[in-house]
Amino acid sequence: MTQRILKGGEYLVTEVSCAEVFTPEDFTDEQRQIGETTEQFVLNDILPHAEEIEQQNFALVVEGMRKAGELGLLMIDAPEEYGGLELDKATSMLVGEKIAPSGSFSVAYAAHSGIGTLPLVYYGTRAQKEKYLEKIITGEWVAAYCLTEPGSGSDALGANASATLSEDGKYYVLNGTKQFITNGSFANLYTVFAKIDKKHFTAFLVDRDCEGLVIGPEEKKLGIKGSSTTQIILDNCKVPAENLLGEIGKGHKIAFNVLNVGRFKLAAGVTGAAKAAFVEGVKYANERKQFGRAIGSFGAVQEKLADMTTDIFASESLVYRLAGLLDTRLATIDKGTANYYEEYQKGIEEYAPECAISKVYCSEVLASVVDEVLQIHGGYGFVSEYPAERFYRDERINRIFEGTNEINRLLIPGMILRKAMKGELPLQKEAMKAFESLMTPSFEEIDDSVPFAREKALLQNLKTVFLILSGTAVQKYMVKLQNEQEILLAAADMSIQIFALESAVLRAEKGFAEASEHRKELLAAVIKVCAFNATELLSTAAKKGAFYIEEGDNLTMILSGIRRFAKYDATGLLQAKRTLAGAAIEMEKYIF
């Protein structure tokens, strides 16, 4: 049977079967081996030096990157033609997840292997790839990405860095300052964005030894202290004309398409970081005694462990579902096609809404997890002798990296609505059906003998709520909706919760039949908690959106619909949480 190619955002208007999603349980032996290799690399080569790396001994970071290159961990997304492994996105995300417990080193790794390498892979000429790619994927050279400026962060196209072609046509002369550049102090190759003649936004490959490239001092940061973050100052920097990357004036394509993958890679990384933090939390809950017993035996702590387990399960499910969507789509492109990477980029861009969703959801799961892990540690979580303190500091940047979560939230409904306007998603037709359902009582009964039937029915209802709200907003504001940021944020929160919950439910359903009785109990418990939490969050966002958009009778009608559709019978919720917490305490790890 041919695998159905789902469109980006289509999950909101169609029913997806569990057979169509990729889950962590679907990893091949080869993928698991690569994951194990990565884990051992972090354990043996990075963590023993963690404290020195935190003290900014960057020689150890560079050495670690070379070791990662030797193990093939920098080659995963590079083409075979240039010595790369050209593996699938699921494997790439698995390595990103397993690298994450290395702390600040993982930041250097992610910047190098993602936004540092991919512009060259996707847009470089044959000559550029032959010159630079082998050095980058072996770890001989470290790569960096220079987009942000002191005056332009979220507004990347507002950059002021300029590029002027020399009179002899041999060089572009770059001037400007790039801000917050990861790997800045020790990178050998920088992808730099500047405007040719102050108007054509363009990318350049800039060698470290280019005349006029100046590396600023290290920023004094709240967290990720063991990563290098500097300014890159371009002071009449002479860049060979052949180092122009892509097309003149098309730098925005490189910036934004590479950021889609960057957001997705970040989602995988923060999921791995959440798992590592969770382990520290549950171990401490078992060790720390108060009132004569381990604090993990108290319900207040057990509830934290259950909610963290649930959030990580949803985060992990979402990441690998998206990996599967991308791999299925990219597998349809013939590698012999002359414009292979152009089509490849279109394939990734198709799922730009889901990439933004993964970044927001997973980074906020990590934020919640590290906060609770620190809380479980009590006062000891606030001192640097315990890892909870570093987890807490390091986490914060992830809601700013790769586009702030606010910007990503605004992008999600914007991209989905644009797809609908182009006729790629039947959003208007489905919204009309949703409005009709407001007036029609439902007499459908749920067959509780079917695993997760109740949660799947809930998902359809939550999609109805989203369609009612988004349809009402579009009808009222039309093209001006793009200026109503508060409404867009509410719509984003609804679409994020739907994708996360559906990913978790489909994963649980897919593995349920073959699962042991104990695992079935755990899966049922995690989905109950996940469904309850998602419904509460979506209901709040929907009600907020309703009050933003409507008033009078229309508002009353919509609020009535939200009450009807955003409703979930979570009978047994407490026992479900105790089941999850009990398993985590017994196993002292993330249980899925």
N, C-alpha and C positions, 0 to 999 in steps of 0.2 A: 504494500500500500504506500502511495506517495505521501510524504509528510506535508501537511498543510502549512503554507507560509502565511503566518498571521501578520497583519500590518501593525505598525506602531500605534498604540492607543486603542486597538481593536478590542482589547479585553473588556472595555467599558460597554460594548454594545453586542458582544457575542458570548456564547457559552463555550468554554474550553474544556476539553476532556483531560483527565489525568494522564492519559497515554501520550498527550502532546507536550508535556513538560519534562524538562531535564531536571533531575534532582541529584543531591550528593550521593544517594544510594546507587546512581547509575554510573559512577566512575568505573573506568576499566582498570585492570591490574596495572597497566602501564602508567595511567594517571595517578593511581595511588602510590606507585613507586616514586614518581617525580615529587609528589607531596611529601613522602617520607624522606627523600633526599634533602628537600628544602628544610624540613624540620631538623634534621641532623646537622645541617650546615649552621642553622641559627644556634642550636644547642652547643655545638663544638667550636665554632669559629667566631661567633659574634657575642653571645651572652657572657663568656668568660672575660670579655673586654668591655662590657657594658658601661662600667663606671668610668673607665678611661675615655670612652667615646663621649659620655656625658660631659666630660671635662674638655671636650673639643680637641681630642687627639685625632685629627683628621687623617693622619697617616694610616691609622687603623681602619678608618672607613674606606679609604682608597684600596688598602690591602684586602679588605672584605669584598669590595667590588670585583677585584681581580679573581679572588677565589670563587665568587659567584659566577664569573665568566667561565672559569675552568670547568665548573659543574654544569654549564649550559643554561644557567638560570637567567642569563641576559639575552638569550637567543630565541626565546619562545615565540616572539611575534615577528622575527626577522625572516625574510625569504631564504629558502634553501640555496638558491642561486648564489647568495653571498655568504654562505656558511651558517645561515640560521636554521632553526628547527621548524619554523612555520607551523606551530601547533595550534589547536583550536582555542577558542576563548575560554572554555570551561577549564582547560589546563592552565591557561594564563592566570585566570582568577584564583585557581587553587594555590598556585605558587604565591600570588599576592597575599592570599589569606595566611599561608604558612610563614611568610616572611614577617608578618605584622608583629609577632611577639618580640622581635629584635629592637623595638623601640625606635630611637632616632635613626638607626641604620636603615630601617624600613622606609623612612622618608627619602633618604638618598637613593635607595634602590628604586622606589616607585617613580621618583622624578626622572631618573636616568632611563629606566626601561619603558616608561610610558611617554610622557610629553617630551622627554629628551631625545628619544630614539624614533618615535613614530613619524614625526614630520619628515625625517629623512627617508624612512621606509616608504611612506605613502606618496611623497611629492618629489623626492630626489631624482636627479638624472642618473643615468648609468655611471657617468664619470664621477659624480658626487658620491654615489654609493660605493664605487670601487675605491675611492680615496678614503672614506671615513667609516663605512659601516662595520668592517671587520674589526677595527680598533674599538668601536663602541660595544659590539656584542661579545667581545672577548674580555672586556673590562680593562684593556690596556689604556683606554681613554674613558673619561667620565663626561656625561652630557648634561646640559642644563637648558632651560627654556626661559626666554626673556620677553614677557608680554607686558606685565604690570609696570606702571610708572608711578612716581610720587603723586601725580594728579589724576591718574586714570587706573581704577581697579576694575570695578564691575563694568564700567564703560570703556571696554578695551579699545574700541575704535576711536576713542577720544585721545589716543596717544599722540604725543608731540615729537617723539624721536623722528629725526629726518634723515634722508639719504639723498645724496646728489652724485650723479655720475661725473667722474673726472673728465677733463677735456680730451684726454687721449682714449677715453672709453675703457680703460683697463681696471678701474676701481670705482666702487661706490664709497663715498665719504659719509660716515654715519656720525650723527651728533645727538646726544640726549642722555637720559638717565633711566635705567631700569631698576625697579624696586622689588625687594623681597625675593631674590633669586635663589632658589634651592640649589645646592651644590656650587654656589657662586665662587667660593674661594679656591676650589680645587678642580673645577671642571676644565676640560680641554677643548670642548666644542660647545658653542652657545647658539641656539636658534633664536635670532633677534628679529623683532618686528619694528619696522620704521616706515615712514611715509616718503616715497620718492617724490621729490619736488613739493614736499609738504602736503600731498593730496592722494597719492597712490599707495595704499596700505599694503606692504610687501614684507616677505620673510627673507632672512639671510642666514647663511651658515658662517659663523664667525669663529675663527681659531683663537685660542688663548693668546698666541703670540702675535696677533695682528697689531700693527702699530696703532696706538691711540685707544686701545682697550685698557681700561683701568678698573681694578677690582677694589670696591669699597671695604670698609671695616665690617666685622661681624656684627649683626644686630644682637642686642641683648634681649632675649626672648623669655616669655612666660614659661613655655614648654619646648619640647623637641630640641633641647639645648645641644644635643650631640649632632644636630644637623647644621650644615653651613647655610646661612642666609645673609646675603650681602646685596649692596647695590652693584650694578655693572654700569660704569660710566663710559660713554662713547665720546671721546674727545678728538674730533677729526679722525675717527677710526677708519683706516683704509682696508676695505674688504674687496678681494678680487671679484671682478664682474661675474665670473663663472660660479661664484658662490651664492648668487641670487637663487632662492628656493621657490619652486613653483612659478607662477606667472606674476608679472607686474600688476599690482592693484588687486590681486586675489588672495592676499594674506589672510583676509577674514575667513576664507574657506579652511585654510590650514589651522588657524587659531581655534575655530569653533568645532571643526570635525575632530581634531585631536583631543579637545576638551571633553567631547562625548565619551571617548574611551577613558580619559583621565578620571572622569566622574565615576565610571563603572569600576575601574581599578581601585579607586579610593573606597568604594562600597565594599569590595572584597577584603581590602586591607583592614578597614575598621571592624568588619565582622570577625576577622581573626584576632584583632586586639580585644574585642569584647569577650571572646572565648577565654583568652589568656587572663584577663582581669577577673572573670567569673571564677576561674580555678582558684585564684588567690583569695577571693571572697569566701568561697565555700570551705576551703581549708582552714581559714581563720575562724569561721563559724564553728568548726569542729574542735579547734584547739582552745579557743577562748572560753573560760568558764566564769560565770557569774551566778550568784545565788546557789552555788553548789552544783551547777550543771552547765554543759556546753551551750553557748548561746544559740547554736543551730537547732536546739530542741524547742526553742520558743517560737510561737506562731508568728510574732512580729518579724522575726528574721526569716522564717520559712516562707512567708508571703513574698518577701523580697527575692529570695532564691527562685521561687516559682515564676514570678513575673519576669525576672531576668532570663530564665531558661526559655520562656515563651517568646520574648522579644528576639533573642538570638536565633531561635528556630525560624521565626518569620523572616528575619534578616537574611539568614543563610538560604532559605527557600527562594527568596526573591532574587538573590544574586545569581544562583545557578539556573533558575528559570530563565532569566534574561540572557545568561550565557548560551543556553540552549536555543533561544529565539535567534540570537545573532549567528550561532554556528549553523543552524538550519538555513537561514537566509544566505549566508556567505558561501555555503556549500553549493549553491546553485550557479555560482559565477565560474566560468571556465578560466582556469589559470593561464591559458594560452591567448586569451583576449588581449588585444593591443592596449586597450584602455582599462586593464584589469583593476588597477588601484582606484581609478575613478569610479568604477562600478562598485568596488569594495567599500569605498567611502559612502556611496549612496545607500548601501546595505546597512552600514552602521548608523547613518543619519536617520534611517527609517525608524529606529528605536531611540531617537534622542529623548522623547518624553520619558521612556522607561529608564534611560541612563540618569536623567535628572532625578527621577523618583528614587532610584537606588541610592544615589548620593545623599539625598535628604534623609530618607528613612533610616538607612544604616548608620549614618553619622549620628543621628539623634538616639538611636538605640545604644550606641557606644556611650554617648553622653549620660544617658540614664543608668547604664550598667556601672560605669566608673563612679558615678555619684553614690550609688547604693553600696558598692564595694567599699568605698571610703567610709560610708556611714556604718557599715558592719564592723569596721575596724575601730570605730569610735575615735578617741583622742589619738590613738596610735596611727590612724590613717592620715593624720595631719602632720606627721613627722617623716622626714625623708629616709629614715632607716627602713621603712616599710614601702613596698612597691606601689601601694595604693596612692600615695602622694604623687608619684611621677605619672601614674596612669591619668590622674585627675588633671594635671597640668598639660600633659601631652595631648589629651583628647580635644582640648578646646579649639585648636586650629582647624580641625576637620570640618567644622561648620562654616569655615571661611574659605579654605582651600577650594580650588576648582570651581570658583563661582560661589558666592555666599548662598546659604540655604534660602534666603529671601529671593535672590535672583533666580535660583533654580525653581522655587515654587511659582514664581511668576511665569517662567518659561513653560511649565508643564501644561496648564490649561491653554496658554497661547498657542503652543505647537499643536495641541489636539484640535483646537477650534480652526486653525489654519488648514489642517487636514480635512476637516469637515467641509470647509468652504471650497476646497479643491475637488470635493466629491469623493475623497479617498475613504471617508468614514461616514456611514449613514446616521450621523448624530441627530439631524433634524427629524428624520423619520422616526427614530427610536424615542426621541423626546416627545413627539406627538403621542406615541403609544403609551409612554409613561404618564402623560397628562390624562389620557383616557382611563388608565388604571386607577387614577384618583377617584373617578366617579363610579368605578365598578367594584362591587364587593367580591372578594375571593373566597371560593368554597373548596379550594384545593387542600387535600389532606396530605400530610407528610408521612411517608412510610419509614418509621424509625428502625425498621429491621435492615435498612440500607445504610451502610456506614457513611456518616457525614451528610446525609440527606438534608438534615435540618440546617446545617451550615451552608450548603449549596443553595438552598432556598433563600436563606438570609442574604447571600451574595447577590442573587437576582434582585432582591428587594432594595439592597443598598445601591445597586446600579440604577434602579428606578429613581431613588432619591437624588442621585447625582444628576440624572437626565432632567428631572423636574427643575432642579435649581439652575443648572446650566442653560436649559431651554428658556426659562423665565428671564435669566440675565441677558441672554442674547437678544431675546425679543424686545426687552426694554431699552437696552443700551446700543444695540447693533455694533458698529465699528468703534464706538466710543468706549466699549467695554475694556479695551486695552488700557484705558486711563483709570479704571476702577480697581486699584490694586488690592484693596481690602476684600473685594468680592472674589478676585482671582485667587488670592491666598486661601480663602475658604474652599473654593472649588478644588484647588491643589490638594488640600488636606483630605478631602473626600476621595479624590482619585488615588492618592497615595495609600490610604487605608484599604481601599478595595483591592489594589494590586498586591499589597502585602498579605492580606488575609486570604485572597484567592490562591496565591502562591503556596501558602502554608497548607491550606485545605487540600489542594491538588496533590501536593507532595505526600501528605498523610494518606490520602485515598489510594495513591498509586502503590504504596508499599504495604497497605493494610492486610490484604489477603494472604500474603506470604509471611507476615510478621508472627513472631511468637506471641503467646498470650500476654506476657509481661510487656512487650513492646506495644501491642495493641492498646493496652491500658494506658501507657504513657502517651501514645499518639492521640487517643481520645481525650486525655486530660489536657494536653497542650493545645489542641484545637478548641476545646471549650473555653479555656482562658483567653486564647487569642481572639476568638469570635466575640466574647464579651467585651474585651478591651477595645477592639476595633470598632464595634458598634457604638460604644459610648463616645469615642473620639469623633467618629463620623457624625453622629447625631449632634454633638456640640457644634461642629463646623457647619453642618447643614442649617441648624437653627440660627446661628450667627448670620449665615448667608441670606436666609429668608428675611430676617429683620433688616439687613442692609438693602435688599432689593425691593421688597414689597411693603404694603400697608393695607389696612382695611380688610375687606372680605377676601381679597386674594391672599393676603398674609395668613389669615385664619385657615383658609383652605390648604395652603402649603404646609403650615405647621401641623395640621391634622394629618396630612400625608406622611410627614416625617415621623410622627408618633406611631402611625400604622406600620410603616415599612422599616423603620430603624428600630426594630424590636427583636430581642433574642431571649429565648427561655434558657437561662444559664443554671437551671436546677442542678445541684451537685458541684457548684463552682468551688466551694471551700474544700471539698474532698479532692477535687482535681488539683488544686494548688498544693495540698498536702502530699498527694501522690508524686508530683513533680519534685517538690522539695525533698521528700524522703529519699527518692532515687539519687538526687544530686548529692545529698549528705552521705549516703552510703558509698557512692562511687567516687566522690571528691573530684568531680569534673563535670563538664558540659555533657549531658547524658545522651544527646542525639549524635 
